[in-house]
Amino acid sequence: MGLRKNNLKAVPAKEEPKSLHERYPELSDDHESQPPTVIKKEEGEGPWIVSYADLMTLLMGFFAMMYSMSKPDVAKLEQAKKANTERFGGHYEEPYKDLENALKKTLKANGLEKQVQIESGYDGVTMTFTGTLFFESGDFHVKEEAVNIVNKLAGTIQKDAKGYNIKIEGHTDSAPISHPIIASNWELSGLRAARIAQLFETNGFARKQLSMIGMGDTKPIVPNENTDGTPNLENRSKNRRVVIKVFKEVTE
């Protein structure tokens, strides 16, 4: 059976390949023989990395500010120092022990070692003067004997702990005040502390080194009254006291 002419289909002629210049008109004639440069956009971390970096910077600044405003815990720092020193076989020296010994020596030379309680800790040396050693009952004038004691203690501190700070606390018993000028135990304790602070100032201590506080009868070390409510005169004598604390300012 012969082929019919109507069934024949024309085969399209094969197109000539286009030149690089025709396919990529953006190329100049000088680069016609080279394939086009295809620039691929790399996938980076994206814009979130910028926000993350900003957040970390803000957090670093926040914690740095908080640290600068905080004060280190001297007791915990010294405890850690002691533990590490002993762990590695070293000898730990208490920070205020030498000053405590020097002050004890001064008190002993004046026959006051039994009248003054003195102890040192991580935060300084504390001396407690009880009874009527510094003041008569209900009075705020410093005794002459107490002036001499403070002068000698001040000399020891200036020699062995120059630049250290001094805090004076005034304490009273719970007996009501009967005085034409002083209205309460608050005032009495504050006046007593202020008078001792003035003695240290006359011995060359700067005002910024000194601080004082009147505690009144709010911090008794023993009960002021017996169980039946009657006054305990011996205990009241112990509660009438002046506390002097010598310490070095903590620097951050």
C-alpha positions as CSV (number, residue, x, y, z in Angstrom):
1,M,0.0,0.0,0.0
2,G,1.6,3.3,-1.0
3,L,2.0,6.4,1.2
4,R,-0.4,9.2,0.6
5,K,1.0,12.6,0.2
6,N,-1.4,14.1,2.7
7,N,0.1,11.9,5.5
8,L,3.6,13.3,5.2
9,K,4.7,15.8,7.9
10,A,7.3,18.4,7.4
11,V,10.4,18.0,9.7
12,P,11.5,21.4,11.0
13,A,15.0,22.4,10.1
14,K,17.5,22.3,12.9
15,E,18.1,25.8,14.2
16,E,21.6,27.1,14.3
17,P,22.9,27.6,17.9
18,K,22.8,31.2,19.0
19,S,26.1,32.9,19.7
20,L,27.0,33.9,23.3
21,H,26.4,37.5,22.3
22,E,22.9,36.7,21.2
23,R,22.1,34.6,24.2
24,Y,23.7,37.0,26.7
25,P,23.5,40.5,25.2
26,E,24.8,42.0,28.4
27,L,28.2,40.6,27.6
28,S,30.5,42.9,25.7
29,D,32.2,41.7,22.5
30,D,35.4,41.3,24.4
31,H,33.9,38.5,26.5
32,E,32.0,36.8,23.7
33,S,34.1,33.7,24.0
34,Q,33.6,33.3,27.8
35,P,30.5,31.9,29.5
36,P,28.6,34.4,31.6
37,T,29.4,34.9,35.2
38,V,26.6,33.7,37.4
39,I,26.5,35.3,40.8
40,K,24.9,33.1,43.4
41,K,23.5,34.6,46.5
42,E,24.9,32.8,49.5
43,E,22.6,31.8,52.2
44,G,24.0,33.5,55.4
45,E,22.7,33.4,59.0
46,G,20.2,36.0,58.2
47,P,19.2,39.2,60.0
48,W,18.5,37.4,63.3
49,I,22.2,37.2,64.0
50,V,22.4,41.0,64.3
51,S,19.6,41.0,66.9
52,Y,21.2,38.2,68.8
53,A,24.5,40.0,68.9
54,D,22.8,43.2,70.2
55,L,21.0,41.2,72.9
56,M,24.3,39.6,74.1
57,T,25.9,43.1,74.2
58,L,23.1,44.5,76.3
59,L,23.2,41.5,78.7
60,M,27.0,41.9,79.1
61,G,26.5,45.6,79.8
62,F,23.7,44.9,82.3
63,F,25.7,42.3,84.3
64,A,28.8,44.5,84.3
65,M,26.7,47.4,85.7
66,M,25.2,45.1,88.4
67,Y,28.7,43.8,89.4
68,S,30.0,47.4,89.6
69,M,27.2,48.3,92.0
70,S,27.6,45.3,94.2
71,K,29.9,44.9,97.1
72,P,31.9,41.7,97.6
73,D,31.2,39.6,100.6
74,V,34.4,39.9,102.5
75,A,33.7,36.9,104.8
76,K,33.0,34.6,101.9
77,L,36.1,35.8,100.0
78,E,38.3,35.2,103.1
79,Q,36.8,31.8,103.7
80,A,37.5,30.8,100.1
81,K,41.1,32.2,100.4
82,K,41.6,30.2,103.6
83,A,40.3,27.0,102.1
84,N,42.4,27.3,99.0
85,T,45.5,28.1,101.0
86,E,45.2,25.2,103.3
87,R,44.3,22.8,100.5
88,F,47.6,23.6,98.8
89,G,49.6,23.3,102.0
90,G,50.1,27.0,102.6
91,H,49.7,29.0,105.8
92,Y,46.7,31.2,106.0
93,E,47.1,34.5,107.9
94,E,44.0,36.1,109.3
95,P,43.6,39.6,107.8
96,Y,43.3,41.6,111.1
97,K,45.2,39.3,113.5
98,D,48.3,41.5,113.7
99,L,46.3,44.6,114.4
100,E,44.3,42.7,117.1
101,N,47.6,41.7,118.8
102,A,48.9,45.3,118.6
103,L,45.8,46.7,120.2
104,K,45.8,44.0,122.9
105,K,49.3,44.9,123.7
106,T,48.3,48.6,124.1
107,L,45.4,47.7,126.4
108,K,47.5,45.3,128.5
109,A,50.1,48.0,129.0
110,N,47.4,50.2,130.5
111,G,45.9,47.4,132.6
112,L,42.7,47.2,130.6
113,E,42.9,43.8,129.1
114,K,40.2,42.5,131.5
115,Q,37.9,45.4,131.0
116,V,37.9,45.4,127.2
117,Q,36.7,42.6,125.0
118,I,38.6,42.6,121.7
119,E,38.4,40.2,118.8
120,S,39.1,40.2,115.1
121,G,37.2,38.7,112.2
122,Y,37.1,38.7,108.4
123,D,35.7,42.3,108.5
124,G,37.9,44.0,111.1
125,V,38.8,44.3,114.8
126,T,36.1,45.0,117.3
127,M,36.7,46.5,120.8
128,T,33.9,46.5,123.4
129,F,34.3,48.9,126.4
130,T,31.6,48.1,129.0
131,G,30.4,49.6,132.2
132,T,31.4,53.1,133.2
133,L,34.9,53.0,131.7
134,F,34.2,55.8,129.3
135,F,31.1,57.6,130.8
136,E,29.4,57.9,134.1
137,S,25.8,56.6,134.2
138,G,23.5,58.9,132.3
139,D,26.3,61.2,131.2
140,F,28.0,61.9,127.9
141,H,31.2,63.6,129.0
142,V,34.2,61.3,128.3
143,K,36.3,60.5,131.4
144,E,39.9,61.7,131.5
145,E,41.0,58.1,131.8
146,A,39.0,57.2,128.7
147,V,40.6,60.1,126.8
148,N,44.1,58.7,127.5
149,I,43.0,55.3,126.4
150,V,41.6,56.5,123.1
151,N,44.7,58.6,122.4
152,K,46.9,55.5,122.9
153,L,44.7,53.3,120.8
154,A,44.6,55.9,118.1
155,G,48.4,56.0,118.0
156,T,48.5,52.2,117.6
157,I,46.0,52.2,114.8
158,Q,47.8,55.0,113.0
159,K,51.0,53.0,113.2
160,D,49.8,49.5,112.3
161,A,46.7,50.3,110.3
162,K,47.1,53.8,108.8
163,G,44.2,54.7,106.5
164,Y,41.8,52.3,108.1
165,N,38.2,53.3,109.0
166,I,36.7,53.5,112.5
167,K,33.1,53.0,113.4
168,I,31.9,53.9,116.9
169,E,28.6,52.5,118.4
170,G,27.0,53.9,121.5
171,H,24.8,51.6,123.6
172,T,22.7,52.2,126.7
173,D,20.7,50.1,129.1
174,S,16.9,50.3,129.3
175,A,16.7,52.6,132.3
176,P,14.7,55.7,131.5
177,I,16.6,59.0,131.0
178,S,16.2,61.8,133.6
179,H,18.2,64.6,132.2
180,P,17.4,68.3,131.5
181,I,18.9,68.2,128.0
182,I,18.9,64.5,126.9
183,A,15.4,63.3,126.1
184,S,16.0,59.6,125.5
185,N,18.5,56.7,125.3
186,W,18.7,57.3,121.6
187,E,20.2,60.8,122.1
188,L,22.5,59.6,124.9
189,S,24.0,56.8,122.9
190,G,24.4,59.1,119.9
191,L,26.1,61.8,121.9
192,R,28.5,59.2,123.5
193,A,29.5,57.8,120.1
194,A,30.0,61.3,118.7
195,R,32.3,62.3,121.6
196,I,34.5,59.3,120.9
197,A,34.6,60.1,117.2
198,Q,35.8,63.6,118.1
199,L,38.7,62.1,120.1
200,F,39.8,60.1,117.1
201,E,39.5,63.2,114.9
202,T,41.8,65.2,117.3
203,N,44.3,62.3,116.9
204,G,44.7,62.9,113.1
205,F,41.9,60.8,111.7
206,A,40.1,62.3,108.7
207,R,36.3,62.7,109.0
208,K,35.7,60.4,106.1
209,Q,37.4,57.6,108.1
210,L,35.0,58.0,111.0
211,S,31.4,57.0,111.4
212,M,29.2,56.8,114.5
213,I,25.8,55.5,115.4
214,G,23.6,55.6,118.5
215,M,21.9,52.3,119.1
216,G,20.1,53.3,122.3
217,D,18.9,50.2,124.3
218,T,17.9,48.3,121.1
219,K,20.9,45.9,121.1
220,P,21.4,44.5,124.6
221,I,23.9,41.7,125.0
222,V,22.2,40.4,128.2
223,P,18.7,41.0,129.6
224,N,18.3,44.3,131.4
225,E,15.7,42.9,133.8
226,N,15.5,39.7,135.9
227,T,12.7,37.2,135.2
228,D,10.5,38.9,137.9
229,G,10.8,42.2,136.1
230,T,13.2,43.8,138.5
231,P,16.3,45.6,137.2
232,N,19.5,43.5,136.8
233,L,22.1,46.1,137.7
234,E,25.1,43.9,136.6
235,N,23.6,43.2,133.2
236,R,22.7,46.8,132.7
237,S,26.3,47.7,133.3
238,K,27.3,45.3,130.6
239,N,24.8,46.8,128.2
240,R,26.0,50.3,128.7
241,R,28.9,50.0,126.4
242,V,30.9,51.6,123.6
243,V,31.9,49.5,120.6
244,I,34.9,50.6,118.4
245,K,35.4,48.8,115.2
246,V,38.5,49.2,113.0
247,F,38.4,48.0,109.4
248,K,39.7,48.5,106.0
249,E,37.4,49.9,103.3
250,V,36.6,47.2,100.7
251,T,37.6,48.3,97.2
252,E,35.9,46.7,94.2
